[in-house]
Amino acid sequence: EAQVTQNPRYLITVTGKKLTVTCSQNMNHEYMSWYRQDPGLGLRQIYYSMNVEVTDKGDVPEGYKVSRKEKRNFPLILESPSPNQTSLYFCASSFTGTETQYFGPGTRLLVL
Amino acid sequence: KNQVEQSPQSLIILEGKNCTLQCNYTVSPFSNLRWYKQDTGRGPVSLTIMTFSENTKSNGRYTATLDADTKQSSLHITASQLSDSASYICVVSPGSPTDKLIFGTGTRLQVFP
């Protein structure tokens, strides 16, 4: 089944404790992206990747890192999480950045 | 500034009724416009995608229209069902793959029996 998977789905952590949210797609998509969604603000892009080893900042990259060592995986890293990073995170992929994106199920993060 | 504005912010309708959601954008240049449906707590799912040369596209009971001259799009839902309760997000893609997508903040639709 074609899909985007994210892990974990729910995460509670404390300020400053490094964490990684994994994202994987099985559709051989070149484009992958991370978003955060907050009430009243809609989806905001954090980082995106046009292909392996190619990443670029979205609208709200501060406090986040990404890597794209393989086509199928695009992990999101929070080196030192803060409470303002409490949010719902979505990973998405598509063949190119202009085509329909397929979204993962979301990761709900709470930073205390 | 590239922007996408959706209206209304929220909408309540009775099951079986029709409704229309609006999306106005100021993105230029323009590549395509997409409508997504997002159920609560889940990832958005694509409903339609239209390029500037297309002015209507349907997906079951969902029909999207696009007027590239006035930079307006609408999503019409026919004979609404309880399962249509969700947020509907309009997303505009600028001219090149390296340009960032512009997201609307969505319309939250609630369908009551």
Interface residues (C-beta under 8 A of the other chain):
Chain A: V4 Y31 G40 L41 G42 L43 R44 Q45 Y48 M50 D56 G58 D59 L88 F90 A92 T96 G97 T98 E99 T100 Q101 Y102 F103 G104 P105 G106 R108
Chain B: S31 N32 R34 G41 R42 G43 P44 V45 S46 I49 I89 S93 S96 P97 T98 D99 K100 L101 F103 G104 T105 G106
